[in-house]
Amino acid sequence: MMREEKTPQAIARRWKTELKLADRREEKWREKAKAVIKLYTPEDPGANSYNILWPNTETLRQAVYNSLPQPDVRRRYQDEDPLGKAVAQTLTRALEFAQDTYDFDGAMKGGVMDMLLPGRAVSRVRYVPDIASSDDAGGDMEPSEPGSEDPQESESYEEIEWESVICERVQWDDFRILCPAKTWDDVSAIAFRHSMSREDCVEKFGSDVGEKVPLEEPEDKEACHEDIKEHFKRAEVWEIWDKEEKQVLFICRTMDEPCLITDDPLGLSGFFPIPRPLYAIESATTLVPACLYTQYEQQARELNRISARINRLIEGLKNRGIYDSTLTEVGELMKAGDNELIPAQNVTALLDRGGLDKAIWMMPIADAAAILTALYQQREQAKTVIYELNGIADIMRSASDPRETFGAQKIKTQWGTQRLQRMQLEVQRYIRDIIRLKAEIIAEKFQIETLAKMTLLPFPRQAEVEQQYQQAVYQWQAAAQQAVQSGSPPPPTPPQPGVITWEAVKQAMSDDATRTYRVDIETDSTLSATQEANMDDMQKLLGGLSSIAQGFGVAVERGAMPIEAVREIMLAVVRRAKMGTAVEDSIEKMKAPSPMPDPNAGKAQAQQAIEQIKAQAAAAHNQQLIALEREKAQIAAQIEQHKQEAQAQQNAHQNQLEAERAQMQAEIDARLEMQRAETEERMAEADRKLQILLAHMNNAAKVEVAEISAATTLESSQIAANNQESED
């Protein structure tokens, strides 16, 4: 069955009725909220004798929100995920940049005040693009009015020069929940009230609709001159976010049709541009807020009444009395100054009446003073009851006993803040949800150019990576062709680029199915005393990490424990303490130290080197002896040959042979002697070099063994010292 299309008139009537019903549901609360705000900042301070609302609100404001939190975007899983890490880094920098461009802290402080006074805080997240219009030639043009020109016929185009995401505080009286829901998940529509001038209406709705929106007269008509009265006229326009239809409507209660209807402008997962409102008092049955002041309003009135009585009694406690008018000197005495003597003519009559004490009758004030003391005690009891109702401990009001020890004050601080933890956690949840909305808008709306300028991360563009890869392919093809021509094997093909690009980061940020990050905050919304305790805890944590590094480092060096186990232990501690992704990344980059040298292994290596040198020297000596024996054999063979020749010619040349033989024998003896001397000299030189080498190696081995022994002794001393410090 087809759904019947609603007319603009029916749509306007429906939402105007929803607005009227919402006003009725929250009417009593709005009246009470106005009274509370007026009491917080009274026009006549004297109308309230003791305004307990102001100090209570200031104390609670500092207790639930102390400092601006920082975004903390982490990878959803701790395994190796370079793309997830890049996405987390990009979002973190973008959120930090966006947070620094406007007064985010002021918006959060205003929201906390709305929670503490009216009882409900609402903050809205906006996407603000800076759009510039340009013609085809590139010249700048003024933006045209909506609906004044056909976009198909226009020669201009719009370009986003910059983008930002901000958070605005919604005035407590300018927000409506347009359904009687019990929980925030059941809310189907919300509305924001705007006060718009004629120029605002024309800019938002176009000239055709903007000119028809009725404007209301200014509140102070007499202060506005007739010529400029039009400038101060405003129209009440309601911006309605319909979650069921995924539409945003602009309704004016004095018009029969909607001013504007647009589709979902942000595309958020929860549709609404606000997180779940921040309530001071939560109810399981209704979303109508309640002022925190109502919890102790009766006690505050009693405190005010007691303070008024105290003021009246103090006004009545004056030193007053009567005296006999015939004793004129008594009157002059009461008017006299310090150390002034009053002359008297009738002193005898004064003495006859019992002296000065009997001449003056003072009004009794002892009873009034006792009542005043009791009222002071009663007022302190009333204040104590109010502090107990609000969960404000005396340590939070700087009203602790100076005689208490530091340990007792720390215990009181710890337990004194227990009552406020729900409110503190709720404020942290509220800020976290706001940052998550901003992160979602950045992921969905921001362009790559904007993210690159915000974060200054060196990710390349996909086109650059493809161009570089294509150049590598061309070079490979040329090299492969040359290899084929030369008959050599072709080079390996270039690998596919594994670089993380801006397009990949943007795709991972925009794709809900593959989103690999989660958004959280690092906040410190506690008391200053608790901050000191947190600093002590941080010092203990750093000391614990140092102990882990020292204790397990020795085991890692000796190979008894892998470095991965130590990293996981330290990461578990750091993640629990929420020290941030920078610390986690540093721990993940930890590498195992080089193993400690083994003294025994050094000695063995030195001895092995010595034995090797000795073996090399002995082998060289043996080779020299073998060469000498070979040379002797060759000489003996030559002698034998000469003997045979001489024997053959003995008969014919006996005398000549004898002479030649004698000469030859002399030459041979001289030669042998010379060779023997040279051989002995070479052997002596080799033996001398061997002795020098052996001495050098022995000295080097002794030095190395000494160094190793000294290092081992020093390390043992350091370990013993650390163990002694740990025991102390």
ChimeraX attribute file (.defattr): number of C-alpha atoms within 10 A of each C-alpha:
attribute: neighborCount
match mode: 1-to-1
recipient: residues
	/A:1	3
	/A:2	4
	/A:3	5
	/A:4	6
	/A:5	7
	/A:6	9
	/A:7	10
	/A:8	14
	/A:9	12
	/A:10	14
	/A:11	15
	/A:12	22
	/A:13	18
	/A:14	11
	/A:15	23
	/A:16	19
	/A:17	13
	/A:18	20
	/A:19	22
	/A:20	12
	/A:21	17
	/A:22	20
	/A:23	16
	/A:24	12
	/A:25	18
	/A:26	16
	/A:27	13
	/A:28	12
	/A:29	18
	/A:30	21
	/A:31	11
	/A:32	16
	/A:33	25
	/A:34	14
	/A:35	14
	/A:36	21
	/A:37	14
	/A:38	12
	/A:39	19
	/A:40	17
	/A:41	12
	/A:42	14
	/A:43	9
	/A:44	9
	/A:45	12
	/A:46	9
	/A:47	12
	/A:48	16
	/A:49	17
	/A:50	19
	/A:51	20
	/A:52	22
	/A:53	21
	/A:54	13
	/A:55	12
	/A:56	17
	/A:57	19
	/A:58	12
	/A:59	14
	/A:60	21
	/A:61	18
	/A:62	17
	/A:63	20
	/A:64	23
	/A:65	22
	/A:66	16
	/A:67	14
	/A:68	18
	/A:69	18
	/A:70	18
	/A:71	24
	/A:72	24
	/A:73	25
	/A:74	21
	/A:75	22
	/A:76	15
	/A:77	12
	/A:78	11
	/A:79	8
	/A:80	9
	/A:81	12
	/A:82	12
	/A:83	17
	/A:84	23
	/A:85	22
	/A:86	22
	/A:87	24
	/A:88	24
	/A:89	20
	/A:90	23
	/A:91	28
	/A:92	21
	/A:93	19
	/A:94	26
	/A:95	23
	/A:96	15
	/A:97	14
	/A:98	19
	/A:99	21
	/A:100	10
	/A:101	11
	/A:102	14
	/A:103	12
	/A:104	17
	/A:105	15
	/A:106	13
	/A:107	17
	/A:108	23
	/A:109	18
	/A:110	19
	/A:111	25
	/A:112	25
	/A:113	17
	/A:114	24
	/A:115	26
	/A:116	25
	/A:117	25
	/A:118	26
	/A:119	26
	/A:120	27
	/A:121	26
	/A:122	24
	/A:123	24
	/A:124	17
	/A:125	19
	/A:126	17
	/A:127	18
	/A:128	11
	/A:129	15
	/A:130	12
	/A:131	14
	/A:132	15
	/A:133	17
	/A:134	17
	/A:135	13
	/A:136	9
	/A:137	8
	/A:138	10
	/A:139	9
	/A:140	12
	/A:141	13
	/A:142	8
	/A:143	13
	/A:144	11
	/A:145	13
	/A:146	15
	/A:147	11
	/A:148	10
	/A:149	10
	/A:150	8
	/A:151	11
	/A:152	7
	/A:153	7
	/A:154	9
	/A:155	10
	/A:156	19
	/A:157	15
	/A:158	13
	/A:159	12
	/A:160	14
	/A:161	13
	/A:162	16
	/A:163	19
	/A:164	22
	/A:165	22
	/A:166	19
	/A:167	24
	/A:168	18
	/A:169	18
	/A:170	19
	/A:171	16
	/A:172	19
	/A:173	13
	/A:174	13
	/A:175	19
	/A:176	22
	/A:177	23
	/A:178	23
	/A:179	17
	/A:180	17
	/A:181	15
	/A:182	14
	/A:183	13
	/A:184	13
	/A:185	9
	/A:186	10
	/A:187	18
	/A:188	19
	/A:189	22
	/A:190	23
	/A:191	24
	/A:192	18
	/A:193	19
	/A:194	16
	/A:195	15
	/A:196	18
	/A:197	21
	/A:198	21
	/A:199	13
	/A:200	14
	/A:201	21
	/A:202	19
	/A:203	14
	/A:204	17
	/A:205	19
	/A:206	18
	/A:207	17
	/A:208	13
	/A:209	15
	/A:210	19
	/A:211	14
	/A:212	13
	/A:213	23
	/A:214	17
	/A:215	18
	/A:216	14
	/A:217	13
	/A:218	15
	/A:219	10
	/A:220	8
	/A:221	12
	/A:222	9
	/A:223	9
	/A:224	14
	/A:225	9
	/A:226	10
	/A:227	7
	/A:228	9
	/A:229	14
	/A:230	16
	/A:231	13
	/A:232	17
	/A:233	18
	/A:234	20
	/A:235	20
	/A:236	17
	/A:237	21
	/A:238	25
	/A:239	19
	/A:240	23
	/A:241	24
	/A:242	21
	/A:243	16
	/A:244	10
	/A:245	11
	/A:246	16
	/A:247	16
	/A:248	20
	/A:249	19
	/A:250	24
	/A:251	26
	/A:252	21
	/A:253	21
	/A:254	13
	/A:255	15
	/A:256	15
	/A:257	18
	/A:258	21
	/A:259	24
	/A:260	15
	/A:261	15
	/A:262	11
	/A:263	13
	/A:264	16
	/A:265	12
	/A:266	15
	/A:267	15
	/A:268	14
	/A:269	10
	/A:270	11
	/A:271	18
	/A:272	22
	/A:273	23
	/A:274	20
	/A:275	21
	/A:276	17
	/A:277	18
	/A:278	24
	/A:279	26
	/A:280	24
	/A:281	16
	/A:282	14
	/A:283	13
	/A:284	7
	/A:285	10
	/A:286	12
	/A:287	21
	/A:288	23
	/A:289	22
	/A:290	25
	/A:291	22
	/A:292	22
	/A:293	22
	/A:294	14
	/A:295	14
	/A:296	18
	/A:297	16
	/A:298	12
	/A:299	18
	/A:300	21
	/A:301	17
	/A:302	17
	/A:303	24
	/A:304	20
	/A:305	16
	/A:306	20
	/A:307	20
	/A:308	16
	/A:309	16
	/A:310	20
	/A:311	13
	/A:312	12
	/A:313	16
	/A:314	13
	/A:315	9
	/A:316	12
	/A:317	15
	/A:318	11
	/A:319	9
	/A:320	11
	/A:321	10
	/A:322	12
	/A:323	15
	/A:324	13
	/A:325	10
	/A:326	10
	/A:327	16
	/A:328	13
	/A:329	18
	/A:330	20
	/A:331	15
	/A:332	14
	/A:333	14
	/A:334	9
	/A:335	11
	/A:336	12
	/A:337	10
	/A:338	6
	/A:339	6
	/A:340	9
	/A:341	10
	/A:342	13
	/A:343	10
	/A:344	14
	/A:345	10
	/A:346	12
	/A:347	13
	/A:348	10
	/A:349	12
	/A:350	19
	/A:351	12
	/A:352	9
	/A:353	11
	/A:354	10
	/A:355	13
	/A:356	13
	/A:357	10
	/A:358	12
	/A:359	17
	/A:360	14
	/A:361	13
	/A:362	12
	/A:363	12
	/A:364	13
	/A:365	14
	/A:366	10
	/A:367	9
	/A:368	14
	/A:369	14
	/A:370	11
	/A:371	15
	/A:372	20
	/A:373	13
	/A:374	12
	/A:375	17
	/A:376	15
	/A:377	12
	/A:378	16
	/A:379	20
	/A:380	12
	/A:381	13
	/A:382	19
	/A:383	17
	/A:384	16
	/A:385	15
	/A:386	22
	/A:387	17
	/A:388	14
	/A:389	13
	/A:390	18
	/A:391	17
	/A:392	21
	/A:393	21
	/A:394	16
	/A:395	18
	/A:396	20
	/A:397	12
	/A:398	8
	/A:399	9
	/A:400	13
	/A:401	10
	/A:402	8
	/A:403	6
	/A:404	9
	/A:405	9
	/A:406	10
	/A:407	9
	/A:408	10
	/A:409	17
	/A:410	16
	/A:411	10
	/A:412	16
	/A:413	19
	/A:414	14
	/A:415	12
	/A:416	18
	/A:417	21
	/A:418	14
	/A:419	15
	/A:420	19
	/A:421	16
	/A:422	13
	/A:423	20
	/A:424	22
	/A:425	14
	/A:426	17
	/A:427	23
	/A:428	21
	/A:429	17
	/A:430	23
	/A:431	24
	/A:432	22
	/A:433	18
	/A:434	21
	/A:435	25
	/A:436	20
	/A:437	25
	/A:438	26
	/A:439	22
	/A:440	20
	/A:441	21
	/A:442	24
	/A:443	22
	/A:444	17
	/A:445	17
	/A:446	21
	/A:447	15
	/A:448	14
	/A:449	13
	/A:450	17
	/A:451	21
	/A:452	16
	/A:453	11
	/A:454	18
	/A:455	17
	/A:456	12
	/A:457	14
	/A:458	10
	/A:459	15
	/A:460	14
	/A:461	15
	/A:462	15
	/A:463	11
	/A:464	11
	/A:465	16
	/A:466	13
	/A:467	11
	/A:468	13
	/A:469	16
	/A:470	13
	/A:471	12
	/A:472	15
	/A:473	15
	/A:474	13
	/A:475	13
	/A:476	17
	/A:477	16
	/A:478	11
	/A:479	14
	/A:480	18
	/A:481	14
	/A:482	14
	/A:483	14
	/A:484	11
	/A:485	8
	/A:486	10
	/A:487	9
	/A:488	10
	/A:489	10
	/A:490	15
	/A:491	12
	/A:492	9
	/A:493	11
	/A:494	14
	/A:495	9
	/A:496	8
	/A:497	10
	/A:498	7
	/A:499	14
	/A:500	17
	/A:501	19
	/A:502	22
	/A:503	15
	/A:504	17
	/A:505	21
	/A:506	19
	/A:507	16
	/A:508	20
	/A:509	24
	/A:510	18
	/A:511	12
	/A:512	10
	/A:513	8
	/A:514	11
	/A:515	15
	/A:516	20
	/A:517	20
	/A:518	14
	/A:519	20
	/A:520	19
	/A:521	20
	/A:522	16
	/A:523	18
	/A:524	19
	/A:525	22
	/A:526	19
	/A:527	20
	/A:528	14
	/A:529	14
	/A:530	16
	/A:531	13
	/A:532	12
	/A:533	15
	/A:534	14
	/A:535	11
	/A:536	12
	/A:537	13
	/A:538	14
	/A:539	12
	/A:540	12
	/A:541	15
	/A:542	13
	/A:543	12
	/A:544	14
	/A:545	17
	/A:546	12
	/A:547	14
	/A:548	15
	/A:549	15
	/A:550	13
	/A:551	15
	/A:552	17
	/A:553	19
	/A:554	16
	/A:555	14
	/A:556	20
	/A:557	17
	/A:558	15
	/A:559	15
	/A:560	11
	/A:561	14
	/A:562	15
	/A:563	18
	/A:564	13
	/A:565	12
	/A:566	20
	/A:567	18
	/A:568	13
	/A:569	12
	/A:570	18
	/A:571	21
	/A:572	12
	/A:573	14
	/A:574	19
	/A:575	13
	/A:576	8
	/A:577	12
	/A:578	15
	/A:579	15
	/A:580	16
	/A:581	19
	/A:582	10
	/A:583	13
	/A:584	18
	/A:585	12
	/A:586	10
	/A:587	16
	/A:588	14
	/A:589	9
	/A:590	12
	/A:591	10
	/A:592	14
	/A:593	13
	/A:594	10
	/A:595	11
	/A:596	13
	/A:597	13
	/A:598	12
	/A:599	18
	/A:600	12
	/A:601	11
	/A:602	15
	/A:603	16
	/A:604	13
	/A:605	13
	/A:606	19
	/A:607	15
	/A:608	12
	/A:609	16
	/A:610	19
	/A:611	13
	/A:612	12
	/A:613	16
	/A:614	16
	/A:615	12
	/A:616	12
	/A:617	19
	/A:618	15
	/A:619	11
	/A:620	13
	/A:621	15
	/A:622	11
	/A:623	11
	/A:624	16
	/A:625	13
	/A:626	11
	/A:627	11
	/A:628	15
	/A:629	11
	/A:630	11
	/A:631	12
	/A:632	15
	/A:633	11
	/A:634	11
	/A:635	14
	/A:636	11
	/A:637	11
	/A:638	11
	/A:639	14
	/A:640	11
	/A:641	11
	/A:642	14
	/A:643	13
	/A:644	11
	/A:645	11
	/A:646	18
	/A:647	13
	/A:648	11
	/A:649	12
	/A:650	14
	/A:651	10
	/A:652	9
	/A:653	13
	/A:654	13
	/A:655	11
	/A:656	13
	/A:657	18
	/A:658	13
	/A:659	12
	/A:660	13
	/A:661	15
	/A:662	12
	/A:663	12
	/A:664	14
	/A:665	13
	/A:666	12
	/A:667	12
	/A:668	14
	/A:669	12
	/A:670	12
	/A:671	13
	/A:672	14
	/A:673	12
	/A:674	12
	/A:675	15
	/A:676	14
	/A:677	12
	/A:678	12
	/A:679	16
	/A:680	12
	/A:681	12
	/A:682	14
	/A:683	16
	/A:684	12
	/A:685	12
	/A:686	17
	/A:687	15
	/A:688	12
	/A:689	13
	/A:690	17
	/A:691	14
	/A:692	12
	/A:693	16
	/A:694	18
	/A:695	13
	/A:696	13
	/A:697	17
	/A:698	16
	/A:699	12
	/A:700	13
	/A:701	20
	/A:702	14
	/A:703	12
	/A:704	16
	/A:705	18
	/A:706	13
	/A:707	13
	/A:708	19
	/A:709	15
	/A:710	13
	/A:711	15
	/A:712	16
	/A:713	12
	/A:714	12
	/A:715	12
	/A:716	12
	/A:717	12
	/A:718	12
	/A:719	15
	/A:720	12
	/A:721	12
	/A:722	15
	/A:723	12
	/A:724	10
	/A:725	9
	/A:726	9
	/A:727	7
	/A:728	6
